[in-house]
Amino acid sequence: MKSSVTKRSILVRGHKTSVSLEEAFWIAVKEISGERGTTPSALVSDIDRRRQLGNLSSAIRLFVLDHFRTAAGAMRSTDSLRPPDVTF
């Protein structure tokens, strides 16, 4: 399977830079920024500001992974509050 890595230019903290990510991660960045009422550039700038190690592409991937893991965990804890389905 061929990787769908796409290189895009994006404004990060006032500087134009190129970031290479798989298309699924670009879609996730757009989705998350939309949920937060911000732009992809502002979201990536925030990720860049907070990262401690690694390159920006890796930091974005880890941020997206953490975002969806957290969302999945919240869904699991909500599901545990529902009574179990009973079938007769």
PyMOL CGO cylinders between C-alpha atoms (Angstrom):
from pymol import cmd
from pymol.cgo import CYLINDER

trace = [
    CYLINDER, 0.00, 0.00, 0.00, 1.44, 3.34, -1.02, 0.3, 1, 1, 1, 1, 1, 1,
    CYLINDER, 1.44, 3.34, -1.02, 1.55, 6.09, 1.59, 0.3, 1, 1, 1, 1, 1, 1,
    CYLINDER, 1.55, 6.09, 1.59, -0.53, 9.15, 0.85, 0.3, 1, 1, 1, 1, 1, 1,
    CYLINDER, -0.53, 9.15, 0.85, 1.87, 11.67, 2.37, 0.3, 1, 1, 1, 1, 1, 1,
    CYLINDER, 1.87, 11.67, 2.37, 1.07, 15.19, 1.26, 0.3, 1, 1, 1, 1, 1, 1,
    CYLINDER, 1.07, 15.19, 1.26, 3.37, 18.15, 1.74, 0.3, 1, 1, 1, 1, 1, 1,
    CYLINDER, 3.37, 18.15, 1.74, 1.54, 21.41, 2.40, 0.3, 1, 1, 1, 1, 1, 1,
    CYLINDER, 1.54, 21.41, 2.40, 2.60, 24.94, 3.20, 0.3, 1, 1, 1, 1, 1, 1,
    CYLINDER, 2.60, 24.94, 3.20, 1.09, 26.33, 6.37, 0.3, 1, 1, 1, 1, 1, 1,
    CYLINDER, 1.09, 26.33, 6.37, 1.55, 29.47, 8.43, 0.3, 1, 1, 1, 1, 1, 1,
    CYLINDER, 1.55, 29.47, 8.43, 2.97, 28.50, 11.83, 0.3, 1, 1, 1, 1, 1, 1,
    CYLINDER, 2.97, 28.50, 11.83, 3.43, 31.27, 14.39, 0.3, 1, 1, 1, 1, 1, 1,
    CYLINDER, 3.43, 31.27, 14.39, 3.73, 33.84, 11.63, 0.3, 1, 1, 1, 1, 1, 1,
    CYLINDER, 3.73, 33.84, 11.63, 6.17, 31.88, 9.47, 0.3, 1, 1, 1, 1, 1, 1,
    CYLINDER, 6.17, 31.88, 9.47, 5.36, 29.87, 6.38, 0.3, 1, 1, 1, 1, 1, 1,
    CYLINDER, 5.36, 29.87, 6.38, 6.63, 26.30, 6.61, 0.3, 1, 1, 1, 1, 1, 1,
    CYLINDER, 6.63, 26.30, 6.61, 6.06, 22.99, 4.84, 0.3, 1, 1, 1, 1, 1, 1,
    CYLINDER, 6.06, 22.99, 4.84, 4.65, 20.01, 6.69, 0.3, 1, 1, 1, 1, 1, 1,
    CYLINDER, 4.65, 20.01, 6.69, 4.38, 16.48, 5.34, 0.3, 1, 1, 1, 1, 1, 1,
    CYLINDER, 4.38, 16.48, 5.34, 1.47, 14.40, 6.66, 0.3, 1, 1, 1, 1, 1, 1,
    CYLINDER, 1.47, 14.40, 6.66, -0.73, 11.60, 5.44, 0.3, 1, 1, 1, 1, 1, 1,
    CYLINDER, -0.73, 11.60, 5.44, -4.05, 12.83, 4.07, 0.3, 1, 1, 1, 1, 1, 1,
    CYLINDER, -4.05, 12.83, 4.07, -5.94, 11.30, 7.02, 0.3, 1, 1, 1, 1, 1, 1,
    CYLINDER, -5.94, 11.30, 7.02, -4.01, 13.54, 9.41, 0.3, 1, 1, 1, 1, 1, 1,
    CYLINDER, -4.01, 13.54, 9.41, -4.70, 16.68, 7.32, 0.3, 1, 1, 1, 1, 1, 1,
    CYLINDER, -4.70, 16.68, 7.32, -8.39, 15.79, 7.43, 0.3, 1, 1, 1, 1, 1, 1,
    CYLINDER, -8.39, 15.79, 7.43, -8.19, 15.29, 11.20, 0.3, 1, 1, 1, 1, 1, 1,
    CYLINDER, -8.19, 15.29, 11.20, -6.43, 18.65, 11.70, 0.3, 1, 1, 1, 1, 1, 1,
    CYLINDER, -6.43, 18.65, 11.70, -9.21, 20.37, 9.76, 0.3, 1, 1, 1, 1, 1, 1,
    CYLINDER, -9.21, 20.37, 9.76, -11.88, 18.50, 11.74, 0.3, 1, 1, 1, 1, 1, 1,
    CYLINDER, -11.88, 18.50, 11.74, -10.34, 19.28, 15.14, 0.3, 1, 1, 1, 1, 1, 1,
    CYLINDER, -10.34, 19.28, 15.14, -9.74, 22.93, 14.29, 0.3, 1, 1, 1, 1, 1, 1,
    CYLINDER, -9.74, 22.93, 14.29, -13.36, 23.20, 13.15, 0.3, 1, 1, 1, 1, 1, 1,
    CYLINDER, -13.36, 23.20, 13.15, -14.58, 21.68, 16.43, 0.3, 1, 1, 1, 1, 1, 1,
    CYLINDER, -14.58, 21.68, 16.43, -12.51, 24.25, 18.30, 0.3, 1, 1, 1, 1, 1, 1,
    CYLINDER, -12.51, 24.25, 18.30, -13.64, 27.16, 16.15, 0.3, 1, 1, 1, 1, 1, 1,
    CYLINDER, -13.64, 27.16, 16.15, -10.15, 27.94, 14.94, 0.3, 1, 1, 1, 1, 1, 1,
    CYLINDER, -10.15, 27.94, 14.94, -8.08, 27.52, 11.79, 0.3, 1, 1, 1, 1, 1, 1,
    CYLINDER, -8.08, 27.52, 11.79, -5.73, 24.67, 10.95, 0.3, 1, 1, 1, 1, 1, 1,
    CYLINDER, -5.73, 24.67, 10.95, -2.84, 27.18, 11.05, 0.3, 1, 1, 1, 1, 1, 1,
    CYLINDER, -2.84, 27.18, 11.05, -3.77, 28.32, 14.55, 0.3, 1, 1, 1, 1, 1, 1,
    CYLINDER, -3.77, 28.32, 14.55, -4.12, 24.71, 15.73, 0.3, 1, 1, 1, 1, 1, 1,
    CYLINDER, -4.12, 24.71, 15.73, -0.75, 23.70, 14.25, 0.3, 1, 1, 1, 1, 1, 1,
    CYLINDER, -0.75, 23.70, 14.25, 0.82, 26.84, 15.76, 0.3, 1, 1, 1, 1, 1, 1,
    CYLINDER, 0.82, 26.84, 15.76, -0.47, 25.74, 19.17, 0.3, 1, 1, 1, 1, 1, 1,
    CYLINDER, -0.47, 25.74, 19.17, 0.87, 22.21, 18.64, 0.3, 1, 1, 1, 1, 1, 1,
    CYLINDER, 0.87, 22.21, 18.64, 4.23, 23.68, 17.61, 0.3, 1, 1, 1, 1, 1, 1,
    CYLINDER, 4.23, 23.68, 17.61, 4.35, 25.92, 20.68, 0.3, 1, 1, 1, 1, 1, 1,
    CYLINDER, 4.35, 25.92, 20.68, 3.66, 23.00, 23.03, 0.3, 1, 1, 1, 1, 1, 1,
    CYLINDER, 3.66, 23.00, 23.03, 5.91, 20.34, 21.49, 0.3, 1, 1, 1, 1, 1, 1,
    CYLINDER, 5.91, 20.34, 21.49, 9.01, 19.38, 23.38, 0.3, 1, 1, 1, 1, 1, 1,
    CYLINDER, 9.01, 19.38, 23.38, 10.76, 16.88, 21.11, 0.3, 1, 1, 1, 1, 1, 1,
    CYLINDER, 10.76, 16.88, 21.11, 10.61, 15.66, 17.55, 0.3, 1, 1, 1, 1, 1, 1,
    CYLINDER, 10.61, 15.66, 17.55, 9.66, 17.35, 14.34, 0.3, 1, 1, 1, 1, 1, 1,
    CYLINDER, 9.66, 17.35, 14.34, 6.42, 19.17, 13.68, 0.3, 1, 1, 1, 1, 1, 1,
    CYLINDER, 6.42, 19.17, 13.68, 4.90, 16.39, 11.56, 0.3, 1, 1, 1, 1, 1, 1,
    CYLINDER, 4.90, 16.39, 11.56, 5.40, 13.89, 14.39, 0.3, 1, 1, 1, 1, 1, 1,
    CYLINDER, 5.40, 13.89, 14.39, 3.99, 16.34, 16.94, 0.3, 1, 1, 1, 1, 1, 1,
    CYLINDER, 3.99, 16.34, 16.94, 0.85, 16.77, 14.82, 0.3, 1, 1, 1, 1, 1, 1,
    CYLINDER, 0.85, 16.77, 14.82, 0.39, 13.01, 14.46, 0.3, 1, 1, 1, 1, 1, 1,
    CYLINDER, 0.39, 13.01, 14.46, 0.75, 12.51, 18.22, 0.3, 1, 1, 1, 1, 1, 1,
    CYLINDER, 0.75, 12.51, 18.22, -1.67, 15.37, 18.92, 0.3, 1, 1, 1, 1, 1, 1,
    CYLINDER, -1.67, 15.37, 18.92, -4.30, 13.86, 16.59, 0.3, 1, 1, 1, 1, 1, 1,
    CYLINDER, -4.30, 13.86, 16.59, -3.81, 10.41, 18.15, 0.3, 1, 1, 1, 1, 1, 1,
    CYLINDER, -3.81, 10.41, 18.15, -4.20, 11.84, 21.65, 0.3, 1, 1, 1, 1, 1, 1,
    CYLINDER, -4.20, 11.84, 21.65, -7.29, 13.82, 20.63, 0.3, 1, 1, 1, 1, 1, 1,
    CYLINDER, -7.29, 13.82, 20.63, -9.11, 10.76, 19.32, 0.3, 1, 1, 1, 1, 1, 1,
    CYLINDER, -9.11, 10.76, 19.32, -7.90, 8.50, 22.15, 0.3, 1, 1, 1, 1, 1, 1,
    CYLINDER, -7.90, 8.50, 22.15, -9.29, 11.00, 24.65, 0.3, 1, 1, 1, 1, 1, 1,
    CYLINDER, -9.29, 11.00, 24.65, -12.58, 11.17, 22.75, 0.3, 1, 1, 1, 1, 1, 1,
    CYLINDER, -12.58, 11.17, 22.75, -12.80, 7.37, 22.64, 0.3, 1, 1, 1, 1, 1, 1,
    CYLINDER, -12.80, 7.37, 22.64, -12.09, 7.16, 26.38, 0.3, 1, 1, 1, 1, 1, 1,
    CYLINDER, -12.09, 7.16, 26.38, -14.85, 9.67, 27.10, 0.3, 1, 1, 1, 1, 1, 1,
    CYLINDER, -14.85, 9.67, 27.10, -17.26, 7.62, 25.00, 0.3, 1, 1, 1, 1, 1, 1,
    CYLINDER, -17.26, 7.62, 25.00, -16.33, 4.42, 26.86, 0.3, 1, 1, 1, 1, 1, 1,
    CYLINDER, -16.33, 4.42, 26.86, -16.88, 6.03, 30.27, 0.3, 1, 1, 1, 1, 1, 1,
    CYLINDER, -16.88, 6.03, 30.27, -20.26, 7.38, 29.13, 0.3, 1, 1, 1, 1, 1, 1,
    CYLINDER, -20.26, 7.38, 29.13, -21.23, 3.93, 27.84, 0.3, 1, 1, 1, 1, 1, 1,
    CYLINDER, -21.23, 3.93, 27.84, -20.48, 2.41, 31.25, 0.3, 1, 1, 1, 1, 1, 1,
    CYLINDER, -20.48, 2.41, 31.25, -23.12, 4.66, 32.80, 0.3, 1, 1, 1, 1, 1, 1,
    CYLINDER, -23.12, 4.66, 32.80, -25.89, 3.22, 30.62, 0.3, 1, 1, 1, 1, 1, 1,
    CYLINDER, -25.89, 3.22, 30.62, -27.77, 0.18, 31.83, 0.3, 1, 1, 1, 1, 1, 1,
    CYLINDER, -27.77, 0.18, 31.83, -26.86, -2.95, 29.86, 0.3, 1, 1, 1, 1, 1, 1,
    CYLINDER, -26.86, -2.95, 29.86, -29.10, -4.03, 27.02, 0.3, 1, 1, 1, 1, 1, 1,
    CYLINDER, -29.10, -4.03, 27.02, -31.22, -6.94, 28.11, 0.3, 1, 1, 1, 1, 1, 1,
    CYLINDER, -31.22, -6.94, 28.11, -32.57, -9.41, 25.58, 0.3, 1, 1, 1, 1, 1, 1,
    CYLINDER, -32.57, -9.41, 25.58, -35.29, -11.89, 26.37, 0.3, 1, 1, 1, 1, 1, 1,
]
cmd.load_cgo(trace, "trace")
